[in-house]
Amino acid sequence: MLSRLKPQKCARYVKTIFSVLTETNRYRCLSNNSPSCEYIRQFISENTEIAGEQSLTPEVKLRLFTPSCRFWRERPELWPFDDPYWAIYWPGGQALSRYLLDNPGVCQGMSVLDLGSGCGASAIAAKLCGASHVVANDIDSVAAVATCMNCELNGVEPLVCVTDNMIGSEPKGFDLILLGDMFYDEGLATSLHSWLDRCIKTNGTKVLIGDPGRPQFQEHGIQRLLHQLAQFELPESVKEENYGLTYSSVWYYHPQLRTGENLMHFLK
Ligand SMILES: C[S@@+](CC[C@H](N)C(=O)[O-])C[C@H]1O[C@@H](n2cnc3c(N)ncnc32)[C@H](O)[C@@H]1O
């Protein structure tokens, strides 16, 4: 199963899994007392382990795939949902969350969107740092349930989880957009890039990107408009699981920023 989980394969819209989750795309995790939601919670509990201590943010607990979970090695066709990207804590998201936790002022009092939130770690980090409002957006409805469970693990109030595809939509006025490991597909990167520009132009939104140096990111035109804020060496187990990736970085994207300008001024 694990070998099927390559971020490159993830560029597809979510398929309907449970009607109760898709009847309303806007799914608030608080309202998870429907039978279907309970079923997904149960499934996640049985097929993940509480982990996270081997990541760059050991203080954040997450329900993830570990080697002792059945589907670590199980045939992927037995998995009943869409590919579970939410069951992996990706290196880009790890760096981004580490950066936020080390620099809580970046999201304190801010309204924050974690786009492609997966397990919800960066959204949870933002909340732990005092963000006033956090939305976790992932087109996989199961990710919303996993995020809700991960909030509970960390003593964080359930976040608003949105399963619409927000890329291309009218910018919603977030102060900060977080993107952890979202530049794994060229088409997705390009639509994301032009939508980010609209968000910045319309609302002055700040954008932070976490990426471990994936080719689709390094070769993308967005590169020349990025400013590196931090770089982290990945823990050994994360290196092993990510086939040769050794570092993960956090970048500030601001098309108007010229080389030499004071980054801290823009991040305030
Ligand atoms: C590589 S994972 C990264 C997850 C998380 N940010 C992390 O770093 O651990 C990419 C995630 O983006 C989600 N995704 C893909 N396309 C999306 C879109 N258009 N809008 C929102 N989420 C999307 C996938 O379902 C998946 O959970």
The ligand as an SDF file (V2000), in Angstrom:
LIG
                    3D

 27 29  0  0  0  0  0  0  0  0999 V2000
    1.1970   15.3440   -0.4350 C   0  0  0  0  0  0  0  0  0  0  0  0
   -0.2410   15.5190    0.5210 S   0  0  0  0  0  0  0  0  0  0  0  0
    0.2570   16.7910    1.6960 C   0  0  0  0  0  0  0  0  0  0  0  0
   -0.5690   16.7670    2.9630 C   0  0  0  0  0  0  0  0  0  0  0  0
   -0.1150   17.7240    4.0720 C   0  0  0  0  0  0  0  0  0  0  0  0
   -0.1330   19.0970    3.6210 N   0  0  0  0  0  0  0  0  0  0  0  0
    1.2530   17.3460    4.5810 C   0  0  0  0  0  0  0  0  0  0  0  0
    2.2230   18.0320    4.2120 O   0  0  0  0  0  0  0  0  0  0  0  0
    1.3730   16.3700    5.3330 O   0  0  0  0  0  0  0  0  0  0  0  0
   -1.2810   16.4420   -0.5710 C   0  0  0  0  0  0  0  0  0  0  0  0
   -2.7160   16.6160   -0.0760 C   0  0  0  0  0  0  0  0  0  0  0  0
   -3.3810   17.5400   -0.9280 O   0  0  0  0  0  0  0  0  0  0  0  0
   -4.7120   17.1130   -1.1320 C   0  0  0  0  0  0  0  0  0  0  0  0
   -5.1600   17.7670   -2.3750 N   0  0  0  0  0  0  0  0  0  0  0  0
   -4.8570   17.4680   -3.6690 C   0  0  0  0  0  0  0  0  0  0  0  0
   -5.4220   18.3510   -4.5140 N   0  0  0  0  0  0  0  0  0  0  0  0
   -6.1150   19.2380   -3.7430 C   0  0  0  0  0  0  0  0  0  0  0  0
   -6.9080   20.3870   -4.0170 C   0  0  0  0  0  0  0  0  0  0  0  0
   -7.1350   20.8200   -5.2510 N   0  0  0  0  0  0  0  0  0  0  0  0
   -7.4530   21.0610   -2.9740 N   0  0  0  0  0  0  0  0  0  0  0  0
   -7.2450   20.6420   -1.6850 C   0  0  0  0  0  0  0  0  0  0  0  0
   -6.5090   19.5370   -1.3660 N   0  0  0  0  0  0  0  0  0  0  0  0
   -5.9410   18.8640   -2.3740 C   0  0  0  0  0  0  0  0  0  0  0  0
   -4.6310   15.6060   -1.1630 C   0  0  0  0  0  0  0  0  0  0  0  0
   -5.8660   14.9750   -0.8880 O   0  0  0  0  0  0  0  0  0  0  0  0
   -3.5580   15.3420   -0.0940 C   0  0  0  0  0  0  0  0  0  0  0  0
   -4.1300   15.1290    1.1800 O   0  0  0  0  0  0  0  0  0  0  0  0
  1  2  1  0
  2  3  1  0
  2 10  1  0
  3  4  1  0
  4  5  1  0
  5  6  1  0
  5  7  1  0
  7  8  2  0
  7  9  1  0
 10 11  1  0
 11 12  1  0
 11 26  1  0
 12 13  1  0
 13 14  1  0
 13 24  1  0
 14 15  1  0
 14 23  1  0
 15 16  2  0
 16 17  1  0
 17 18  1  0
 17 23  2  0
 18 19  1  0
 18 20  2  0
 20 21  1  0
 21 22  2  0
 22 23  1  0
 24 25  1  0
 24 26  1  0
 26 27  1  0
M  CHG  2   2   1   9  -1
M  END
$$$$
